[in-house]
Structure formats: C-alpha cells, structure tokens
C-alpha cells in the first residue's frame, strides 16, 4: 500500500469515527437532559469529558498519519 493511501485512510477513519462518536454522545446527553433536567450539570460535565476523549482519538490518528508520512 502506498504511503499516500495509508495516510488518507488513517485520516479518513481517524476523523469520521470520532465525529460519529461525538454525535452519539451529544444525542444521548440531550435525551438524558430532556428526561431529567435537574441533572443537567452532571450530564453536561460527563458529556464534555466523553467528547474530549473522542476528540483525542482524532488527534492520535493525525500523529499516526504524520509518522507514516515522515518515517
């Protein structure tokens, strides 16, 4: 497999999967807040933490793509 194809696949999957995960997390949090508005602050805190972890995966894929390119 060529380097450019490897980099492209790494970034495509590394960007699409965390984006899907962030959408699922936000959807679940909004549904939970709709059911129990009193717990909105706790739900929002956990939602932001989950989104940060999902976004970290995208950053890791960028690092892997750069390693593939330059090594």
PDB file of N, CA, C and O in Angstrom:
ATOM      1  N   UNK A   1       0.851  -1.171   0.000  1.00  0.00           N
ATOM      2  CA  UNK A   1       0.000   0.000   0.000  1.00  0.00           C
ATOM      3  C   UNK A   1       0.900   1.238   0.000  1.00  0.00           C
ATOM      4  O   UNK A   1       1.880   1.308   0.741  1.00  0.00           O
ATOM      5  N   UNK A   2       0.551   2.202  -0.835  1.00  0.00           N
ATOM      6  CA  UNK A   2       1.384   3.397  -0.925  1.00  0.00           C
ATOM      7  C   UNK A   2       1.193   4.264   0.306  1.00  0.00           C
ATOM      8  O   UNK A   2       0.196   4.156   1.019  1.00  0.00           O
ATOM      9  N   UNK A   3       2.179   5.131   0.538  1.00  0.00           N
ATOM     10  CA  UNK A   3       2.140   5.999   1.708  1.00  0.00           C
ATOM     11  C   UNK A   3       0.974   6.963   1.669  1.00  0.00           C
ATOM     12  O   UNK A   3       0.336   7.206   2.694  1.00  0.00           O
ATOM     13  N   UNK A   4       0.684   7.522   0.491  1.00  0.00           N
ATOM     14  CA  UNK A   4      -0.403   8.497   0.429  1.00  0.00           C
ATOM     15  C   UNK A   4      -1.755   7.836   0.695  1.00  0.00           C
ATOM     16  O   UNK A   4      -2.632   8.458   1.294  1.00  0.00           O
ATOM     17  N   UNK A   5      -1.938   6.594   0.262  1.00  0.00           N
ATOM     18  CA  UNK A   5      -3.179   5.883   0.535  1.00  0.00           C
ATOM     19  C   UNK A   5      -3.285   5.552   2.021  1.00  0.00           C
ATOM     20  O   UNK A   5      -4.367   5.644   2.600  1.00  0.00           O
ATOM     21  N   UNK A   6      -2.185   5.173   2.633  1.00  0.00           N
ATOM     22  CA  UNK A   6      -2.180   4.885   4.066  1.00  0.00           C
ATOM     23  C   UNK A   6      -2.525   6.123   4.874  1.00  0.00           C
ATOM     24  O   UNK A   6      -3.306   6.065   5.823  1.00  0.00           O
ATOM     25  N   UNK A   7      -1.934   7.238   4.487  1.00  0.00           N
ATOM     26  CA  UNK A   7      -2.201   8.493   5.191  1.00  0.00           C
ATOM     27  C   UNK A   7      -3.662   8.895   5.005  1.00  0.00           C
ATOM     28  O   UNK A   7      -4.316   9.333   5.952  1.00  0.00           O
ATOM     29  N   UNK A   8      -4.166   8.745   3.794  1.00  0.00           N
ATOM     30  CA  UNK A   8      -5.556   9.112   3.516  1.00  0.00           C
ATOM     31  C   UNK A   8      -6.530   8.259   4.319  1.00  0.00           C
ATOM     32  O   UNK A   8      -7.475   8.787   4.906  1.00  0.00           O
ATOM     33  N   UNK A   9      -6.313   6.963   4.349  1.00  0.00           N
ATOM     34  CA  UNK A   9      -7.196   6.083   5.109  1.00  0.00           C
ATOM     35  C   UNK A   9      -7.100   6.343   6.609  1.00  0.00           C
ATOM     36  O   UNK A   9      -8.105   6.307   7.319  1.00  0.00           O
ATOM     37  N   UNK A  10      -5.901   6.603   7.079  1.00  0.00           N
ATOM     38  CA  UNK A  10      -5.714   6.898   8.502  1.00  0.00           C
ATOM     39  C   UNK A  10      -6.488   8.142   8.906  1.00  0.00           C
ATOM     40  O   UNK A  10      -7.174   8.145   9.929  1.00  0.00           O
ATOM     41  N   UNK A  11      -6.383   9.188   8.114  1.00  0.00           N
ATOM     42  CA  UNK A  11      -7.074  10.432   8.454  1.00  0.00           C
ATOM     43  C   UNK A  11      -8.577  10.328   8.225  1.00  0.00           C
ATOM     44  O   UNK A  11      -9.353  10.920   8.975  1.00  0.00           O
ATOM     45  N   UNK A  12      -9.001   9.588   7.203  1.00  0.00           N
ATOM     46  CA  UNK A  12     -10.436   9.447   6.947  1.00  0.00           C
ATOM     47  C   UNK A  12     -11.119   8.696   8.085  1.00  0.00           C
ATOM     48  O   UNK A  12     -12.137   9.148   8.609  1.00  0.00           O
ATOM     49  N   UNK A  13     -10.568   7.565   8.461  1.00  0.00           N
ATOM     50  CA  UNK A  13     -11.156   6.803   9.562  1.00  0.00           C
ATOM     51  C   UNK A  13     -10.945   7.507  10.899  1.00  0.00           C
ATOM     52  O   UNK A  13     -11.823   7.497  11.763  1.00  0.00           O
ATOM     53  N   UNK A  14      -9.783   8.112  11.057  1.00  0.00           N
ATOM     54  CA  UNK A  14      -9.473   8.810  12.306  1.00  0.00           C
ATOM     55  C   UNK A  14     -10.286  10.068  12.500  1.00  0.00           C
ATOM     56  O   UNK A  14     -10.387  10.560  13.624  1.00  0.00           O
ATOM     57  N   UNK A  15     -10.864  10.601  11.453  1.00  0.00           N
ATOM     58  CA  UNK A  15     -11.732  11.765  11.579  1.00  0.00           C
ATOM     59  C   UNK A  15     -13.200  11.406  11.614  1.00  0.00           C
ATOM     60  O   UNK A  15     -13.979  12.050  12.316  1.00  0.00           O
ATOM     61  N   UNK A  16     -13.592  10.384  10.863  1.00  0.00           N
ATOM     62  CA  UNK A  16     -15.005  10.014  10.759  1.00  0.00           C
ATOM     63  C   UNK A  16     -15.516   9.311  12.015  1.00  0.00           C
ATOM     64  O   UNK A  16     -16.619   9.600  12.480  1.00  0.00           O
ATOM     65  N   UNK A  17     -14.743   8.415  12.552  1.00  0.00           N
ATOM     66  CA  UNK A  17     -15.202   7.647  13.711  1.00  0.00           C
ATOM     67  C   UNK A  17     -15.371   8.533  14.950  1.00  0.00           C
ATOM     68  O   UNK A  17     -16.405   8.442  15.611  1.00  0.00           O
ATOM     69  N   UNK A  18     -14.394   9.389  15.291  1.00  0.00           N
ATOM     70  CA  UNK A  18     -14.638  10.289  16.426  1.00  0.00           C
ATOM     71  C   UNK A  18     -15.795  11.260  16.193  1.00  0.00           C
ATOM     72  O   UNK A  18     -16.508  11.603  17.136  1.00  0.00           O
ATOM     73  N   UNK A  19     -15.991  11.705  14.955  1.00  0.00           N
ATOM     74  CA  UNK A  19     -17.125  12.593  14.667  1.00  0.00           C
ATOM     75  C   UNK A  19     -18.443  11.873  14.917  1.00  0.00           C
ATOM     76  O   UNK A  19     -19.370  12.457  15.477  1.00  0.00           O
ATOM     77  N   UNK A  20     -18.535  10.625  14.513  1.00  0.00           N
ATOM     78  CA  UNK A  20     -19.725   9.823  14.778  1.00  0.00           C
ATOM     79  C   UNK A  20     -19.916   9.630  16.278  1.00  0.00           C
ATOM     80  O   UNK A  20     -21.034   9.737  16.782  1.00  0.00           O
ATOM     81  N   UNK A  21     -18.837   9.349  16.989  1.00  0.00           N
ATOM     82  CA  UNK A  21     -18.922   9.149  18.437  1.00  0.00           C
ATOM     83  C   UNK A  21     -19.377  10.428  19.145  1.00  0.00           C
ATOM     84  O   UNK A  21     -20.187  10.365  20.071  1.00  0.00           O
ATOM     85  N   UNK A  22     -18.870  11.572  18.722  1.00  0.00           N
ATOM     86  CA  UNK A  22     -19.273  12.832  19.334  1.00  0.00           C
ATOM     87  C   UNK A  22     -20.754  13.089  19.090  1.00  0.00           C
ATOM     88  O   UNK A  22     -21.449  13.566  19.987  1.00  0.00           O
ATOM     89  N   UNK A  23     -21.243  12.786  17.910  1.00  0.00           N
ATOM     90  CA  UNK A  23     -22.665  12.937  17.624  1.00  0.00           C
ATOM     91  C   UNK A  23     -23.526  12.036  18.489  1.00  0.00           C
ATOM     92  O   UNK A  23     -24.575  12.460  18.974  1.00  0.00           O
ATOM     93  N   UNK A  24     -23.101  10.813  18.685  1.00  0.00           N
ATOM     94  CA  UNK A  24     -23.846   9.880  19.526  1.00  0.00           C
ATOM     95  C   UNK A  24     -23.833  10.344  20.981  1.00  0.00           C
ATOM     96  O   UNK A  24     -24.853  10.275  21.666  1.00  0.00           O
ATOM     97  N   UNK A  25     -22.687  10.814  21.447  1.00  0.00           N
ATOM     98  CA  UNK A  25     -22.578  11.298  22.828  1.00  0.00           C
ATOM     99  C   UNK A  25     -23.495  12.499  23.048  1.00  0.00           C
ATOM    100  O   UNK A  25     -24.212  12.560  24.046  1.00  0.00           O
ATOM    101  N   UNK A  26     -23.473  13.446  22.125  1.00  0.00           N
ATOM    102  CA  UNK A  26     -24.306  14.647  22.267  1.00  0.00           C
ATOM    103  C   UNK A  26     -25.788  14.283  22.223  1.00  0.00           C
ATOM    104  O   UNK A  26     -26.582  14.821  22.995  1.00  0.00           O
ATOM    105  N   UNK A  27     -26.160  13.385  21.337  1.00  0.00           N
ATOM    106  CA  UNK A  27     -27.554  12.963  21.230  1.00  0.00           C
ATOM    107  C   UNK A  27     -28.029  12.304  22.527  1.00  0.00           C
ATOM    108  O   UNK A  27     -29.117  12.603  23.019  1.00  0.00           O
ATOM    109  N   UNK A  28     -27.219  11.418  23.067  1.00  0.00           N
ATOM    110  CA  UNK A  28     -27.598  10.736  24.306  1.00  0.00           C
ATOM    111  C   UNK A  28     -27.685  11.719  25.472  1.00  0.00           C
ATOM    112  O   UNK A  28     -28.572  11.610  26.319  1.00  0.00           O
ATOM    113  N   UNK A  29     -26.763  12.676  25.511  1.00  0.00           N
ATOM    114  CA  UNK A  29     -26.793  13.657  26.596  1.00  0.00           C
ATOM    115  C   UNK A  29     -28.028  14.548  26.507  1.00  0.00           C
ATOM    116  O   UNK A  29     -28.647  14.846  27.528  1.00  0.00           O
ATOM    117  N   UNK A  30     -28.389  14.973  25.308  1.00  0.00           N
ATOM    118  CA  UNK A  30     -29.575  15.808  25.155  1.00  0.00           C
ATOM    119  C   UNK A  30     -30.850  15.054  25.514  1.00  0.00           C
ATOM    120  O   UNK A  30     -31.767  15.628  26.102  1.00  0.00           O
ATOM    121  N   UNK A  31     -30.913  13.782  25.166  1.00  0.00           N
ATOM    122  CA  UNK A  31     -32.069  12.968  25.546  1.00  0.00           C
ATOM    123  C   UNK A  31     -32.140  12.812  27.069  1.00  0.00           C
ATOM    124  O   UNK A  31     -33.218  12.878  27.660  1.00  0.00           O
ATOM    125  N   UNK A  32     -30.980  12.606  27.690  1.00  0.00           N
ATOM    126  CA  UNK A  32     -30.953  12.444  29.147  1.00  0.00           C
ATOM    127  C   UNK A  32     -31.348  13.743  29.848  1.00  0.00           C
ATOM    128  O   UNK A  32     -32.076  13.711  30.841  1.00  0.00           O
ATOM    129  N   UNK A  33     -30.883  14.872  29.349  1.00  0.00           N
ATOM    130  CA  UNK A  33     -31.255  16.158  29.938  1.00  0.00           C
ATOM    131  C   UNK A  33     -32.744  16.411  29.742  1.00  0.00           C
ATOM    132  O   UNK A  33     -33.396  16.968  30.626  1.00  0.00           O
ATOM    133  N   UNK A  34     -33.285  16.014  28.611  1.00  0.00           N
ATOM    134  CA  UNK A  34     -34.713  16.156  28.378  1.00  0.00           C
ATOM    135  C   UNK A  34     -35.550  15.340  29.344  1.00  0.00           C
ATOM    136  O   UNK A  34     -36.636  15.762  29.742  1.00  0.00           O
ATOM    137  N   UNK A  35     -35.051  14.173  29.724  1.00  0.00           N
ATOM    138  CA  UNK A  35     -35.780  13.318  30.664  1.00  0.00           C
ATOM    139  C   UNK A  35     -35.624  13.782  32.105  1.00  0.00           C
ATOM    140  O   UNK A  35     -36.547  13.653  32.909  1.00  0.00           O
ATOM    141  N   UNK A  36     -34.445  14.327  32.429  1.00  0.00           N
ATOM    142  CA  UNK A  36     -34.158  14.709  33.817  1.00  0.00           C
ATOM    143  C   UNK A  36     -33.422  16.047  33.835  1.00  0.00           C
ATOM    144  O   UNK A  36     -32.198  16.070  33.964  1.00  0.00           O
ATOM    145  N   UNK A  37     -34.141  17.156  33.709  1.00  0.00           N
ATOM    146  CA  UNK A  37     -33.481  18.467  33.638  1.00  0.00           C
ATOM    147  C   UNK A  37     -32.701  18.848  34.897  1.00  0.00           C
ATOM    148  O   UNK A  37     -31.773  19.654  34.821  1.00  0.00           O
ATOM    149  N   UNK A  38     -33.059  18.287  36.045  1.00  0.00           N
ATOM    150  CA  UNK A  38     -32.337  18.624  37.284  1.00  0.00           C
ATOM    151  C   UNK A  38     -30.900  18.125  37.261  1.00  0.00           C
ATOM    152  O   UNK A  38     -30.043  18.687  37.944  1.00  0.00           O
ATOM    153  N   UNK A  39     -30.624  17.093  36.497  1.00  0.00           N
ATOM    154  CA  UNK A  39     -29.284  16.520  36.435  1.00  0.00           C
ATOM    155  C   UNK A  39     -28.473  17.071  35.263  1.00  0.00           C
ATOM    156  O   UNK A  39     -27.477  16.471  34.862  1.00  0.00           O
ATOM    157  N   UNK A  40     -28.895  18.207  34.715  1.00  0.00           N
ATOM    158  CA  UNK A  40     -28.244  18.735  33.507  1.00  0.00           C
ATOM    159  C   UNK A  40     -26.769  19.043  33.727  1.00  0.00           C
ATOM    160  O   UNK A  40     -25.957  18.788  32.838  1.00  0.00           O
ATOM    161  N   UNK A  41     -26.398  19.583  34.882  1.00  0.00           N
ATOM    162  CA  UNK A  41     -24.986  19.941  35.084  1.00  0.00           C
ATOM    163  C   UNK A  41     -24.097  18.709  35.141  1.00  0.00           C
ATOM    164  O   UNK A  41     -23.001  18.714  34.579  1.00  0.00           O
ATOM    165  N   UNK A  42     -24.546  17.661  35.806  1.00  0.00           N
ATOM    166  CA  UNK A  42     -23.756  16.425  35.874  1.00  0.00           C
ATOM    167  C   UNK A  42     -23.669  15.759  34.509  1.00  0.00           C
ATOM    168  O   UNK A  42     -22.612  15.260  34.123  1.00  0.00           O
ATOM    169  N   UNK A  43     -24.780  15.751  33.778  1.00  0.00           N
ATOM    170  CA  UNK A  43     -24.786  15.139  32.444  1.00  0.00           C
ATOM    171  C   UNK A  43     -23.879  15.927  31.508  1.00  0.00           C
ATOM    172  O   UNK A  43     -23.129  15.339  30.728  1.00  0.00           O
ATOM    173  N   UNK A  44     -23.941  17.252  31.582  1.00  0.00           N
ATOM    174  CA  UNK A  44     -23.124  18.085  30.701  1.00  0.00           C
ATOM    175  C   UNK A  44     -21.638  17.897  30.981  1.00  0.00           C
ATOM    176  O   UNK A  44     -20.830  17.857  30.053  1.00  0.00           O
ATOM    177  N   UNK A  45     -21.279  17.782  32.247  1.00  0.00           N
ATOM    178  CA  UNK A  45     -19.869  17.556  32.592  1.00  0.00           C
ATOM    179  C   UNK A  45     -19.367  16.239  32.003  1.00  0.00           C
ATOM    180  O   UNK A  45     -18.292  16.186  31.405  1.00  0.00           O
ATOM    181  N   UNK A  46     -20.151  15.185  32.177  1.00  0.00           N
ATOM    182  CA  UNK A  46     -19.753  13.883  31.627  1.00  0.00           C
ATOM    183  C   UNK A  46     -19.744  13.903  30.106  1.00  0.00           C
ATOM    184  O   UNK A  46     -18.897  13.259  29.486  1.00  0.00           O
ATOM    185  N   UNK A  47     -20.676  14.635  29.493  1.00  0.00           N
ATOM    186  CA  UNK A  47     -20.722  14.727  28.035  1.00  0.00           C
ATOM    187  C   UNK A  47     -19.454  15.398  27.502  1.00  0.00           C
ATOM    188  O   UNK A  47     -18.855  14.919  26.539  1.00  0.00           O
ATOM    189  N   UNK A  48     -19.055  16.486  28.116  1.00  0.00           N
ATOM    190  CA  UNK A  48     -17.858  17.198  27.653  1.00  0.00           C
ATOM    191  C   UNK A  48     -16.618  16.329  27.828  1.00  0.00           C
ATOM    192  O   UNK A  48     -15.741  16.326  26.964  1.00  0.00           O
ATOM    193  N   UNK A  49     -16.535  15.605  28.915  1.00  0.00           N
ATOM    194  CA  UNK A  49     -15.404  14.706  29.133  1.00  0.00           C
ATOM    195  C   UNK A  49     -15.363  13.603  28.078  1.00  0.00           C
ATOM    196  O   UNK A  49     -14.300  13.291  27.542  1.00  0.00           O
ATOM    197  N   UNK A  50     -16.518  13.017  27.781  1.00  0.00           N
ATOM    198  CA  UNK A  50     -16.584  11.985  26.743  1.00  0.00           C
ATOM    199  C   UNK A  50     -16.223  12.519  25.378  1.00  0.00           C
ATOM    200  O   UNK A  50     -15.543  11.841  24.607  1.00  0.00           O
ATOM    201  N   UNK A  51     -16.670  13.737  25.062  1.00  0.00           N
ATOM    202  CA  UNK A  51     -16.322  14.346  23.773  1.00  0.00           C
ATOM    203  C   UNK A  51     -14.818  14.623  23.684  1.00  0.00           C
ATOM    204  O   UNK A  51     -14.220  14.468  22.619  1.00  0.00           O
ATOM    205  N   UNK A  52     -14.218  15.024  24.781  1.00  0.00           N
ATOM    206  CA  UNK A  52     -12.772  15.281  24.777  1.00  0.00           C
ATOM    207  C   UNK A  52     -11.994  13.993  24.505  1.00  0.00           C
ATOM    208  O   UNK A  52     -11.020  14.002  23.752  1.00  0.00           O
ATOM    209  N   UNK A  53     -12.421  12.891  25.114  1.00  0.00           N
ATOM    210  CA  UNK A  53     -11.753  11.611  24.858  1.00  0.00           C
ATOM    211  C   UNK A  53     -11.950  11.166  23.410  1.00  0.00           C
ATOM    212  O   UNK A  53     -11.025  10.636  22.795  1.00  0.00           O
ATOM    213  N   UNK A  54     -13.133  11.374  22.868  1.00  0.00           N
ATOM    214  CA  UNK A  54     -13.379  11.004  21.473  1.00  0.00           C
ATOM    215  C   UNK A  54     -12.538  11.863  20.536  1.00  0.00           C
ATOM    216  O   UNK A  54     -12.009  11.364  19.543  1.00  0.00           O
ATOM    217  N   UNK A  55     -12.414  13.140  20.842  1.00  0.00           N
ATOM    218  CA  UNK A  55     -11.612  14.034  20.001  1.00  0.00           C
ATOM    219  C   UNK A  55     -10.126  13.689  20.084  1.00  0.00           C
ATOM    220  O   UNK A  55      -9.388  13.904  19.123  1.00  0.00           O
ATOM    221  N   UNK A  56      -9.685  13.160  21.214  1.00  0.00           N
ATOM    222  CA  UNK A  56      -8.286  12.757  21.348  1.00  0.00           C
ATOM    223  C   UNK A  56      -7.937  11.658  20.358  1.00  0.00           C
ATOM    224  O   UNK A  56      -6.800  11.588  19.891  1.00  0.00           O
ATOM    225  N   UNK A  57      -8.891  10.802  20.032  1.00  0.00           N
ATOM    226  CA  UNK A  57      -8.652   9.744  19.046  1.00  0.00           C
ATOM    227  C   UNK A  57      -8.326  10.348  17.688  1.00  0.00           C
ATOM    228  O   UNK A  57      -7.459   9.843  16.975  1.00  0.00           O
ATOM    229  N   UNK A  58      -9.020  11.435  17.323  1.00  0.00           N
ATOM    230  CA  UNK A  58      -8.733  12.101  16.055  1.00  0.00           C
ATOM    231  C   UNK A  58      -7.317  12.680  16.056  1.00  0.00           C
ATOM    232  O   UNK A  58      -6.626  12.633  15.038  1.00  0.00           O
ATOM    233  N   UNK A  59      -6.896  13.215  17.170  1.00  0.00           N
ATOM    234  CA  UNK A  59      -5.535  13.763  17.264  1.00  0.00           C
ATOM    235  C   UNK A  59      -4.514  12.634  17.163  1.00  0.00           C
ATOM    236  O   UNK A  59      -3.471  12.798  16.532  1.00  0.00           O
ATOM    237  N   UNK A  60      -4.807  11.493  17.779  1.00  0.00           N
ATOM    238  CA  UNK A  60      -3.899  10.347  17.664  1.00  0.00           C
ATOM    239  C   UNK A  60      -3.775   9.888  16.219  1.00  0.00           C
ATOM    240  O   UNK A  60      -2.686   9.513  15.784  1.00  0.00           O
ATOM    241  N   UNK A  61      -4.862   9.910  15.475  1.00  0.00           N
ATOM    242  CA  UNK A  61      -4.794   9.494  14.069  1.00  0.00           C
ATOM    243  C   UNK A  61      -3.958  10.472  13.255  1.00  0.00           C
ATOM    244  O   UNK A  61      -3.262  10.063  12.326  1.00  0.00           O
ATOM    245  N   UNK A  62      -4.017  11.750  13.590  1.00  0.00           N
ATOM    246  CA  UNK A  62      -3.151  12.728  12.922  1.00  0.00           C
ATOM    247  C   UNK A  62      -1.692  12.425  13.205  1.00  0.00           C
ATOM    248  O   UNK A  62      -0.862  12.489  12.298  1.00  0.00           O
ATOM    249  N   UNK A  63      -1.369  12.100  14.428  1.00  0.00           N
ATOM    250  CA  UNK A  63       0.014  11.751  14.784  1.00  0.00           C
ATOM    251  C   UNK A  63       0.463  10.506  14.031  1.00  0.00           C
ATOM    252  O   UNK A  63       1.588  10.458  13.533  1.00  0.00           O
ATOM    253  N   UNK A  64      -0.399   9.502  13.941  1.00  0.00           N
ATOM    254  CA  UNK A  64      -0.054   8.276  13.205  1.00  0.00           C
ATOM    255  C   UNK A  64       0.163   8.586  11.730  1.00  0.00           C
ATOM    256  O   UNK A  64       1.091   8.059  11.115  1.00  0.00           O
ATOM    257  N   UNK A  65      -0.690   9.441  11.154  1.00  0.00           N
ATOM    258  CA  UNK A  65      -0.526   9.812   9.744  1.00  0.00           C
ATOM    259  C   UNK A  65       0.794  10.535   9.521  1.00  0.00           C
ATOM    260  O   UNK A  65       1.465  10.300   8.516  1.00  0.00           O
ATOM    261  N   UNK A  66       1.172  11.407  10.441  1.00  0.00           N
ATOM    262  CA  UNK A  66       2.461  12.101  10.309  1.00  0.00           C
ATOM    263  C   UNK A  66       3.630  11.145  10.458  1.00  0.00           C
ATOM    264  O   UNK A  66       4.646  11.301   9.780  1.00  0.00           O
ATOM    265  N   UNK A  67       3.503  10.166  11.328  1.00  0.00           N
ATOM    266  CA  UNK A  67       4.558   9.166  11.473  1.00  0.00           C
ATOM    267  C   UNK A  67       4.690   8.355  10.191  1.00  0.00           C
ATOM    268  O   UNK A  67       5.803   8.087   9.737  1.00  0.00           O
ATOM    269  N   UNK A  68       3.551   7.959   9.600  1.00  0.00           N
ATOM    270  CA  UNK A  68       3.590   7.216   8.336  1.00  0.00           C
ATOM    271  C   UNK A  68       4.257   8.045   7.246  1.00  0.00           C
ATOM    272  O   UNK A  68       5.032   7.519   6.448  1.00  0.00           O
ATOM    273  N   UNK A  69       3.956   9.336   7.213  1.00  0.00           N
ATOM    274  CA  UNK A  69       4.500  10.200   6.169  1.00  0.00           C
ATOM    275  C   UNK A  69       6.007  10.400   6.304  1.00  0.00           C
ATOM    276  O   UNK A  69       6.727  10.355   5.306  1.00  0.00           O
ATOM    277  N   UNK A  70       6.482  10.615   7.502  1.00  0.00           N
ATOM    278  CA  UNK A  70       7.870  11.017   7.667  1.00  0.00           C
ATOM    279  C   UNK A  70       8.819   9.903   8.106  1.00  0.00           C
ATOM    280  O   UNK A  70      10.022  10.137   8.218  1.00  0.00           O
ATOM    281  N   UNK A  71       8.312   8.715   8.354  1.00  0.00           N
ATOM    282  CA  UNK A  71       9.205   7.627   8.784  1.00  0.00           C
ATOM    283  C   UNK A  71       9.276   6.560   7.724  1.00  0.00           C
ATOM    284  O   UNK A  71       9.976   5.562   7.897  1.00  0.00           O
TER     285      UNK A  71
END
